[in-house]
């Protein structure tokens, strides 16, 4: 072939080859398939699964619970599915129907059967989701709706809904939740976009999980929703009464009787084991008042007796430090178990509510701050205590343990504050500078680990991939915190309590001043806890929850030091009062 012929051949063949490659790429991005989405409103997860066609598709794929911070109907309406092979069929709300529930279920089932059978492509994706809760769900405070997903050949799915061989369904999961049986409304959209080739392979999508459908998990969630407000209210009343009782001893002209000081001290320090027990009851095989209340009370009594024995043998500082170490060990064990107690705890909210599906809950940040600084006070030395608190900060932030950036920032700041306060004996500009530097350096290390070493996507990697800046993110978190306080005015108590406690430490009444002069380590620990609590409010969207137990820990430290040492101070035995 002549040179001119080769040129003409190349001019013809190269575009043809490139066009073929483009066609293959488009075929890979947009497979020959059709996605069908059925929206069934006003129905609980259990009632949705009572529809035979829905249960048959769940047996062919999986069924799960859907957390919907943003309603799935709104997300679907915003998504750009123009010219995509996606059909959305809104079947209305069963809850608002004038007909009987069974007849409405039959109607919905027939619509689903017809819609699934109408697909003619070789690859079919079917999603059935509940976009709005029923009135019964609203009364039960049930924020988790049902979702079913199945994928396969159109013929196989049509046969499944027609024959309705009701095998036990398996469940669903996603990278957004990392929880078996739970997905989010945003996962529905990303799954559809991935199916039609609009998203890459690293986007979070709904996946099948071989575990059973989450009937038991949903029942535990509903029990948690029924019990959490009464139990937490009772715990709050107990803590408030013991706190006021201990505070009243500060202002007595004469030393309090021995029994009163002992009761005030033990009541104050019991906040930490109470918080841990309220979290860990989430592991009970059956969540009810009959199982939870004896467990909480029994754990509180045993922990208080143990603290009192350690105090009698080794002193108040050692007892508080040992308690802090026990709290840290309990949370480390909970992390090793995947924070499963946080799914249905009686401390704070459930992770199933959608704010944080995995990792360290924000309400436990203050607990970590208080416990780690109790241990640091026991150690006494500035550098060793700061290293311990910073290590707890790494625990809070690493993707394998806490995966909580706000918690990590708070604890790194606490480490720097403790070092500066302990060296100078007070909170000055140098201590604040230490807190800022350690927070920046420590959080930078955590961010690098999440960005380059984490084996799975986390809250922090998604934060890094977002387009918002640091200032915008802080502003967003503060706005969320204000909204939470507007919905729950009781959250103002710790928010206002932090500056009030700071004032108390700065200008202590005579008896507290006497204790803090003899044991300055408690004043310094309280100041570090309070400073870290301020950071916790700024660094977390649920700021009031994040600083709540920090404020409680600071008050506990002051009451424990003051009340437990009254008898010692009266007898003037300084050899037992070294900080």
C-alpha positions as CSV (number, residue, x, y, z in Angstrom):
1,X,0.0,0.0,0.0
2,X,1.3,3.4,-0.9
3,X,2.0,6.1,1.7
4,X,-1.0,8.1,0.6
5,X,-3.2,4.9,1.0
6,X,-1.9,4.4,4.5
7,X,-2.8,7.9,5.4
8,X,-6.3,7.5,4.1
9,X,-6.7,4.2,5.9
10,X,-5.6,5.8,9.1
11,X,-8.0,8.7,8.7
12,X,-10.9,6.2,8.2
13,X,-9.9,3.5,10.8
14,X,-8.8,5.7,13.7
15,X,-12.1,7.5,14.1
16,X,-13.9,4.2,13.8
17,X,-11.8,2.6,16.5
18,X,-12.3,5.7,18.7
19,X,-16.0,5.6,18.2
20,X,-16.1,1.9,19.1
21,X,-14.1,2.6,22.3
22,X,-16.6,5.4,23.2
23,X,-19.5,3.1,22.5
24,X,-18.0,0.4,24.8
25,X,-17.4,3.0,27.5
26,X,-20.9,4.3,27.3
27,X,-22.2,0.7,27.4
28,X,-20.1,0.1,30.5
29,X,-21.3,3.3,32.2
30,X,-24.9,2.8,31.2
31,X,-25.7,-0.9,31.3
32,X,-28.7,-2.3,29.5
33,X,-31.1,-2.1,32.4
34,X,-34.0,-0.3,33.9
35,X,-34.5,0.9,37.5
36,X,-38.0,1.0,39.0
37,X,-38.7,2.9,42.2
38,X,-42.0,2.5,44.0
39,X,-42.9,5.0,46.8
40,X,-45.3,3.7,49.4
41,X,-46.1,6.3,52.0
42,X,-47.7,6.1,55.4
43,X,-46.6,2.6,56.3
44,X,-44.3,1.1,58.9
45,X,-41.4,-1.3,58.1
46,X,-43.4,-4.2,59.5
47,X,-46.6,-3.3,57.5
48,X,-44.6,-2.8,54.4
49,X,-43.2,-6.3,54.7
50,X,-46.7,-7.7,55.1
51,X,-47.4,-7.0,51.4
52,X,-46.7,-10.3,49.7
53,X,-45.1,-8.8,46.6
54,X,-42.8,-6.6,48.7
55,X,-41.7,-9.6,50.9
56,X,-41.1,-11.7,47.7
57,X,-38.8,-9.0,46.3
58,X,-37.1,-8.7,49.7
59,X,-36.4,-12.5,49.6
60,X,-34.9,-12.0,46.1
61,X,-32.8,-9.1,47.3
62,X,-33.0,-7.5,50.8
63,X,-35.0,-5.4,53.2
64,X,-33.8,-2.7,55.6
65,X,-34.5,0.4,57.6
66,X,-34.1,3.8,56.0
67,X,-33.0,6.9,57.9
68,X,-34.2,9.9,56.1
69,X,-32.8,13.2,57.3
70,X,-33.9,14.5,53.9
71,X,-37.1,12.9,52.6
72,X,-36.4,10.5,49.8
73,X,-39.2,12.0,47.6
74,X,-37.4,15.4,47.8
75,X,-34.1,13.9,46.9
76,X,-35.5,12.1,43.9
77,X,-37.2,15.2,42.7
78,X,-33.9,17.1,42.8
79,X,-31.9,14.4,41.1
80,X,-31.1,14.7,37.4
81,X,-32.4,11.5,35.9
82,X,-33.2,13.1,32.5
83,X,-33.1,10.5,29.7
84,X,-32.0,7.8,32.3
85,X,-33.8,4.4,32.3
86,X,-35.4,5.1,35.7
87,X,-39.1,4.9,36.4
88,X,-40.6,6.4,39.6
89,X,-44.1,5.3,40.6
90,X,-45.6,7.1,43.6
91,X,-48.3,4.8,45.0
92,X,-49.6,7.2,47.5
93,X,-50.0,6.9,51.2
94,X,-51.7,3.9,52.9
95,X,-52.1,5.9,56.1
96,X,-54.3,8.5,54.4
97,X,-56.4,6.1,52.5
98,X,-60.1,5.8,53.2
99,X,-60.1,2.1,52.5
100,X,-59.0,-0.7,54.8
101,X,-55.4,-1.5,55.3
102,X,-55.6,-4.9,53.8
103,X,-57.3,-3.7,50.6
104,X,-54.8,-1.0,50.2
105,X,-52.0,-3.5,50.6
106,X,-53.6,-5.6,47.9
107,X,-53.8,-2.5,45.6
108,X,-50.2,-1.6,46.2
109,X,-49.0,-5.2,45.7
110,X,-50.9,-5.4,42.4
111,X,-49.3,-2.1,41.2
112,X,-45.8,-3.4,42.1
113,X,-46.4,-6.7,40.4
114,X,-47.5,-5.0,37.2
115,X,-44.6,-2.5,37.3
116,X,-42.0,-5.1,37.8
117,X,-43.3,-7.4,35.1
118,X,-43.5,-4.5,32.6
119,X,-39.7,-4.2,32.4
120,X,-38.3,-5.8,29.2
121,X,-34.5,-5.1,29.6
122,X,-32.2,-7.8,30.7
123,X,-31.1,-6.0,33.9
124,X,-33.6,-4.7,36.4
125,X,-33.2,-2.8,39.7
126,X,-36.3,-2.5,41.9
127,X,-36.4,-0.2,45.0
128,X,-39.5,0.1,47.2
129,X,-39.2,2.9,49.8
130,X,-41.4,4.7,52.2
131,X,-41.1,8.5,51.7
132,X,-43.4,9.6,54.6
133,X,-44.3,8.1,58.0
134,X,-47.7,6.9,59.2
135,X,-49.5,8.7,62.0
136,X,-48.8,5.6,64.2
137,X,-45.1,6.0,63.5
138,X,-45.2,9.7,64.4
139,X,-46.9,8.8,67.7
140,X,-44.2,6.2,68.4
141,X,-41.4,8.6,67.4
142,X,-40.4,6.1,64.8
143,X,-38.0,7.9,62.4
144,X,-37.0,4.7,60.5
145,X,-39.0,3.7,57.5
146,X,-38.8,0.6,55.4
147,X,-36.9,-0.1,52.1
148,X,-36.6,-3.1,49.9
149,X,-34.1,-3.6,47.0
150,X,-33.7,-6.4,44.5
151,X,-31.6,-6.6,41.3
152,X,-31.5,-9.3,38.6
153,X,-32.9,-10.2,35.3
154,X,-36.4,-8.8,34.5
155,X,-37.7,-12.3,34.1
156,X,-36.4,-13.5,37.4
157,X,-37.8,-10.6,39.4
158,X,-41.2,-10.8,37.6
159,X,-41.3,-14.5,38.5
160,X,-40.5,-13.7,42.1
161,X,-43.3,-11.3,42.6
162,X,-45.7,-13.6,40.7
163,X,-44.9,-16.8,42.5
164,X,-44.4,-15.1,45.9
165,X,-42.2,-17.8,47.4
166,X,-42.0,-16.2,50.8
167,X,-38.5,-17.1,51.9
168,X,-37.0,-15.3,54.9
169,X,-35.6,-12.1,53.5
170,X,-32.0,-10.9,54.1
171,X,-31.1,-7.3,54.6
172,X,-29.3,-4.2,53.2
173,X,-26.4,-2.0,54.2
174,X,-24.3,0.8,52.8
175,X,-21.0,2.6,53.3
176,X,-22.9,5.6,54.6
177,X,-24.1,3.8,57.7
178,X,-21.7,0.8,58.0
179,X,-24.6,-0.8,59.9
180,X,-26.3,-4.1,58.9
181,X,-29.9,-3.4,58.1
182,X,-29.7,0.4,57.9
183,X,-29.3,2.7,54.8
184,X,-30.1,6.4,54.2
185,X,-32.4,8.2,51.8
186,X,-29.4,9.7,50.1
187,X,-28.1,6.1,49.4
188,X,-31.2,5.5,47.3
189,X,-30.3,8.3,44.9
190,X,-26.6,7.4,44.7
191,X,-27.5,3.8,44.1
192,X,-29.7,4.8,41.1
193,X,-27.1,7.1,39.8
194,X,-24.5,4.4,40.0
195,X,-26.8,2.0,38.2
196,X,-27.3,4.3,35.2
197,X,-23.6,5.2,35.1
198,X,-23.7,8.7,36.6
199,X,-21.4,8.0,39.5
200,X,-18.0,6.3,39.9
201,X,-17.3,3.1,41.7
202,X,-16.2,4.8,44.9
203,X,-19.7,6.3,45.7
204,X,-21.7,4.9,48.6
205,X,-24.5,2.7,47.4
206,X,-26.9,0.2,48.9
207,X,-25.6,-3.3,49.1
208,X,-27.1,-6.7,49.9
209,X,-26.2,-8.1,53.3
210,X,-26.6,-11.8,54.2
211,X,-27.9,-11.0,57.7
212,X,-31.6,-11.5,58.4
213,X,-34.0,-8.5,57.9
214,X,-33.8,-6.1,60.8
215,X,-37.1,-6.9,62.6
216,X,-35.3,-7.2,66.0
217,X,-33.2,-4.1,65.5
218,X,-36.4,-2.1,64.7
219,X,-38.1,-3.5,67.8
220,X,-35.2,-2.5,70.0
221,X,-35.1,1.0,68.4
222,X,-38.8,1.5,69.2
223,X,-38.2,0.4,72.8
224,X,-35.3,2.8,73.1
225,X,-37.5,5.6,71.8
226,X,-40.2,4.8,74.4
227,X,-37.7,4.6,77.3
228,X,-35.0,7.2,76.6
229,X,-36.8,10.4,77.8
230,X,-38.2,9.0,81.1
231,X,-34.9,7.2,82.0
232,X,-32.7,10.2,81.1
233,X,-35.1,12.5,82.9
234,X,-34.8,10.4,86.0
235,X,-31.0,10.3,85.7
236,X,-30.9,14.1,85.3
237,X,-33.0,14.6,88.4
238,X,-30.7,12.4,90.4
239,X,-27.6,14.2,89.2
240,X,-29.1,17.6,89.8
241,X,-30.2,16.7,93.4
242,X,-26.8,15.3,94.2
243,X,-25.1,18.3,92.7
244,X,-27.2,20.9,94.6
245,X,-26.6,18.9,97.8
246,X,-22.9,19.0,97.3
247,X,-22.9,22.7,96.3
248,X,-24.7,23.5,99.5
249,X,-21.8,22.2,101.5
250,X,-19.5,24.8,99.9
251,X,-21.3,27.7,101.7
252,X,-21.6,26.2,105.2
253,X,-19.9,28.2,108.0
254,X,-18.9,25.0,109.8
255,X,-17.6,21.8,108.3
256,X,-20.4,19.4,107.2
257,X,-21.0,16.2,109.2
258,X,-18.9,13.2,108.0
259,X,-21.9,11.4,106.6
260,X,-23.0,14.4,104.6
261,X,-19.5,15.0,103.1
262,X,-19.2,11.3,102.2
263,X,-22.6,11.2,100.6
264,X,-22.0,14.4,98.6
265,X,-18.6,13.1,97.4
266,X,-19.9,9.8,96.3
267,X,-23.0,11.3,94.7
268,X,-20.8,13.7,92.7
269,X,-18.4,11.2,91.4
270,X,-21.2,8.7,90.5
271,X,-21.9,10.8,87.4
272,X,-19.3,9.0,85.4
273,X,-20.4,5.4,86.1
274,X,-24.0,6.4,85.6
275,X,-23.2,7.8,82.1
276,X,-21.3,4.6,81.2
277,X,-24.2,2.4,82.4
278,X,-26.7,4.4,80.4
279,X,-24.7,3.8,77.3
280,X,-23.9,0.1,77.9
281,X,-27.5,-1.0,78.6
282,X,-27.7,-0.9,74.8
283,X,-26.1,-4.4,74.9
284,X,-28.9,-5.9,76.9
285,X,-30.6,-8.8,75.0
286,X,-34.0,-7.3,75.8
287,X,-34.4,-3.6,76.2
288,X,-37.2,-2.9,78.7
289,X,-37.7,-1.1,82.0
290,X,-37.5,-4.5,83.8
291,X,-34.1,-5.2,82.4
292,X,-32.6,-1.7,82.1
293,X,-33.4,-0.1,85.4
294,X,-32.0,-2.9,87.7
295,X,-28.9,-2.9,85.5
296,X,-28.3,0.8,85.8
297,X,-29.0,1.0,89.5
298,X,-27.0,-2.1,90.2
299,X,-24.0,-0.8,88.2
300,X,-24.2,2.5,89.9
301,X,-24.3,1.0,93.4
302,X,-21.4,-1.4,92.8
303,X,-19.3,1.3,91.1
304,X,-19.9,3.7,94.0
305,X,-18.9,1.1,96.6
306,X,-15.7,0.3,94.7
307,X,-14.8,4.0,94.5
308,X,-15.4,4.5,98.2
309,X,-13.1,1.5,99.0
310,X,-10.3,2.8,96.8
311,X,-10.7,6.3,98.4
312,X,-10.4,4.8,101.9
313,X,-7.3,2.8,100.9
314,X,-5.4,5.2,98.5
315,X,-7.0,8.6,98.8
316,X,-9.5,10.7,96.8
317,X,-7.1,11.5,93.9
318,X,-6.3,7.8,93.3
319,X,-9.9,6.9,93.5
320,X,-11.0,9.4,90.9
321,X,-8.0,8.4,88.6
322,X,-8.9,4.8,88.9
323,X,-12.5,5.6,88.0
324,X,-11.3,7.6,85.0
325,X,-9.2,4.7,83.8
326,X,-12.2,2.3,84.2
327,X,-14.3,4.6,82.1
328,X,-11.7,4.8,79.4
329,X,-11.4,1.0,79.4
330,X,-15.1,0.7,79.0
331,X,-15.3,3.0,76.0
332,X,-12.3,1.2,74.5
333,X,-14.1,-2.1,74.8
334,X,-17.2,-0.5,73.3
335,X,-15.2,0.7,70.4
336,X,-13.8,-2.8,69.9
337,X,-17.4,-4.1,69.7
338,X,-18.2,-1.5,67.0
339,X,-20.1,0.9,69.2
340,X,-23.2,-1.4,69.0
341,X,-24.5,-0.2,72.3
342,X,-24.8,3.3,70.8
343,X,-27.5,2.0,68.4
344,X,-30.0,1.8,71.3
345,X,-28.5,3.6,74.3
346,X,-30.3,5.5,77.1
347,X,-27.6,8.2,77.0
348,X,-28.1,10.8,74.3
349,X,-29.8,9.8,71.1
350,X,-29.6,6.6,69.0
351,X,-27.1,6.4,66.2
352,X,-30.0,5.1,64.1
353,X,-31.5,8.6,64.1
354,X,-29.0,9.5,61.5
355,X,-26.7,12.0,63.0
356,X,-23.8,9.5,63.4
357,X,-24.3,5.9,62.4
358,X,-20.9,4.7,63.7
359,X,-18.0,5.7,65.9
360,X,-17.9,7.8,69.0
361,X,-21.2,9.5,69.8
362,X,-21.0,13.2,70.4
363,X,-22.6,12.9,73.9
364,X,-19.6,10.8,75.0
365,X,-17.0,13.4,74.1
366,X,-17.4,15.1,77.5
367,X,-17.2,11.8,79.2
368,X,-13.8,11.1,77.5
369,X,-12.6,14.5,78.5
370,X,-13.6,14.1,82.1
371,X,-12.2,10.6,82.5
372,X,-8.9,11.3,80.8
373,X,-8.3,14.4,82.9
374,X,-9.2,12.5,86.1
375,X,-6.4,10.1,85.2
376,X,-4.1,13.0,84.3
377,X,-4.8,14.5,87.7
378,X,-3.9,11.2,89.3
379,X,-0.6,11.1,87.3
380,X,0.1,14.7,88.4
381,X,2.9,15.5,86.0
382,X,2.1,17.9,83.2
383,X,3.8,16.2,80.2
384,X,2.8,12.6,81.1
385,X,-0.8,13.7,81.6
386,X,-0.9,15.6,78.4
387,X,0.4,12.6,76.5
388,X,-2.3,10.5,78.0
389,X,-5.1,12.9,77.0
390,X,-3.6,13.3,73.5
391,X,-3.6,9.5,73.1
392,X,-7.3,9.5,74.0
393,X,-7.7,12.2,71.3
394,X,-6.2,9.8,68.8
395,X,-8.7,7.2,70.0
396,X,-11.6,9.6,69.4
397,X,-10.4,10.5,65.9
398,X,-8.9,7.4,64.3
399,X,-11.1,5.7,61.7
400,X,-10.8,2.3,63.4
401,X,-11.9,3.5,66.8
402,X,-13.9,6.8,67.3
403,X,-13.9,8.4,63.8
404,X,-15.1,11.7,65.5
405,X,-13.2,14.8,64.3
406,X,-14.9,17.1,66.8
407,X,-14.1,14.7,69.6
408,X,-10.4,14.5,68.6
409,X,-10.1,18.3,68.3
410,X,-11.6,18.6,71.8
411,X,-9.3,16.1,73.4
412,X,-6.2,17.5,71.7
413,X,-7.1,20.9,73.0
414,X,-7.6,19.4,76.5
415,X,-4.1,17.9,76.3
416,X,-2.5,21.3,75.5
417,X,-4.7,23.1,78.1
418,X,-3.7,20.6,80.8
419,X,0.0,21.0,80.1
420,X,-0.1,24.8,80.1
421,X,-2.4,25.1,83.2
422,X,-0.4,22.5,85.2
423,X,2.9,24.2,84.4
424,X,1.7,27.7,85.3
425,X,-0.9,26.9,87.9
426,X,-3.7,28.7,86.0
427,X,-5.3,29.4,82.7
428,X,-3.3,32.0,80.9
429,X,-2.5,32.9,77.3
430,X,0.3,30.4,77.2
431,X,-2.0,27.6,78.2
432,X,-4.5,28.7,75.5
433,X,-1.7,28.7,73.0
434,X,-0.7,25.2,73.9
435,X,-4.3,24.1,73.5
436,X,-4.6,25.7,70.0
437,X,-1.3,24.2,68.8
438,X,-2.0,20.7,70.0
439,X,-5.6,20.9,68.5
440,X,-4.2,21.9,65.1
441,X,-1.3,19.4,65.1
442,X,-3.4,16.5,66.4
443,X,-6.4,17.1,64.2
444,X,-4.0,17.4,61.2
445,X,-2.6,14.0,61.9
446,X,-6.1,12.6,62.2
447,X,-7.1,14.2,58.9
448,X,-4.0,12.7,57.1
449,X,-4.8,9.3,58.4
450,X,-8.4,9.4,57.3
451,X,-7.4,10.8,53.9
452,X,-4.6,8.4,53.0
453,X,-4.8,5.3,55.4
454,X,-8.4,4.7,56.2
455,X,-9.6,1.4,54.5
456,X,-13.2,2.7,54.3
457,X,-15.0,6.1,53.8
458,X,-15.8,7.9,57.1
459,X,-17.5,11.1,58.3
460,X,-14.1,12.7,58.2
461,X,-13.2,11.6,54.6
462,X,-16.5,13.0,53.4
463,X,-15.8,16.2,55.2
464,X,-12.4,16.4,53.4
465,X,-14.1,15.8,50.1
466,X,-16.7,18.5,50.7
467,X,-16.5,22.0,49.2
468,X,-17.1,23.9,52.4
469,X,-14.3,25.7,54.1
470,X,-13.3,25.6,57.8
471,X,-15.1,28.8,58.7
472,X,-18.3,27.8,56.8
473,X,-18.2,24.4,58.5
474,X,-17.9,26.0,62.0
475,X,-20.7,28.4,61.2
476,X,-22.9,25.5,60.0
477,X,-22.2,23.5,63.2
478,X,-23.0,26.5,65.4
479,X,-26.3,27.0,63.6
480,X,-27.2,23.4,64.1
481,X,-26.3,23.7,67.8
482,X,-28.6,26.7,68.1
483,X,-31.4,24.8,66.4
484,X,-31.0,21.9,68.9
485,X,-31.2,24.3,71.8
486,X,-34.3,25.9,70.4
487,X,-35.9,22.4,70.2
488,X,-34.7,21.4,73.6
489,X,-34.3,24.3,76.0
490,X,-32.8,22.0,78.8
491,X,-29.6,22.0,76.7
492,X,-29.0,25.5,78.0
493,X,-28.2,24.1,81.4
494,X,-24.7,22.8,80.6
495,X,-24.2,25.7,78.2
496,X,-24.7,28.3,80.9
497,X,-23.2,26.0,83.5
498,X,-19.7,26.1,82.0
499,X,-19.2,29.9,82.5
500,X,-20.9,29.6,85.9
501,X,-18.5,26.8,87.0
502,X,-15.6,28.8,85.6
503,X,-16.6,31.7,87.9
504,X,-16.9,29.3,90.8
505,X,-13.3,28.1,90.3
506,X,-12.0,31.6,89.9
507,X,-13.8,32.9,93.0
508,X,-14.3,29.9,95.2
509,X,-16.1,30.1,98.5
510,X,-13.9,29.7,101.6
511,X,-14.2,25.9,102.0
512,X,-13.7,25.2,98.4
513,X,-10.8,27.6,98.3
514,X,-9.2,25.8,101.2
515,X,-9.5,22.4,99.4
516,X,-8.2,23.8,96.1
517,X,-5.2,25.5,97.9
518,X,-4.3,22.1,99.4
519,X,-5.0,20.2,96.2
520,X,-4.4,22.6,93.3
521,X,-4.4,19.6,90.8
522,X,-8.2,19.6,91.1
523,X,-8.6,23.2,90.3
524,X,-6.3,22.7,87.3
525,X,-8.2,19.7,86.1
526,X,-11.5,21.5,86.4
527,X,-10.1,24.4,84.4
528,X,-8.8,22.1,81.6
529,X,-12.2,20.3,81.5
530,X,-14.1,23.5,81.2
531,X,-11.8,24.9,78.5
532,X,-12.1,21.7,76.5
533,X,-15.9,21.9,76.9
534,X,-15.9,25.3,75.2
535,X,-13.9,23.7,72.3
536,X,-16.4,20.8,72.2
537,X,-19.3,23.2,71.7
538,X,-17.6,24.9,68.7
539,X,-16.1,21.8,67.1
540,X,-19.3,19.7,67.1
541,X,-22.7,20.3,65.5
542,X,-24.5,19.0,68.6
543,X,-22.4,21.2,70.8
544,X,-24.6,21.2,73.9
545,X,-24.6,17.4,73.9
546,X,-20.8,17.3,73.4
547,X,-20.1,19.6,76.3
548,X,-22.8,18.3,78.7
549,X,-20.8,15.5,80.4
550,X,-17.7,17.8,80.3
551,X,-19.5,20.3,82.4
552,X,-20.8,17.5,84.7
553,X,-17.3,16.1,85.0
554,X,-15.9,19.5,86.1
555,X,-18.6,19.9,88.7
556,X,-18.0,16.3,89.9
557,X,-14.2,17.0,90.2
558,X,-14.8,20.1,92.4
559,X,-17.5,18.4,94.6
560,X,-15.4,15.2,94.9
561,X,-12.3,17.1,96.0
562,X,-14.2,19.4,98.4
563,X,-16.6,16.9,100.0
564,X,-14.2,13.9,100.2
565,X,-11.5,16.0,101.9
566,X,-13.5,17.9,104.5
567,X,-12.7,15.5,107.2
568,X,-9.0,15.5,106.2
569,X,-8.9,19.3,106.2
570,X,-10.5,19.4,109.6
571,X,-7.9,17.1,111.1
572,X,-5.1,19.0,109.3
573,X,-3.4,15.9,107.9
574,X,-1.5,17.5,105.0
575,X,0.5,14.3,104.4
576,X,-2.8,12.8,103.0
577,X,-3.5,15.8,100.8
578,X,-0.7,15.8,98.2
579,X,-2.1,16.4,94.7
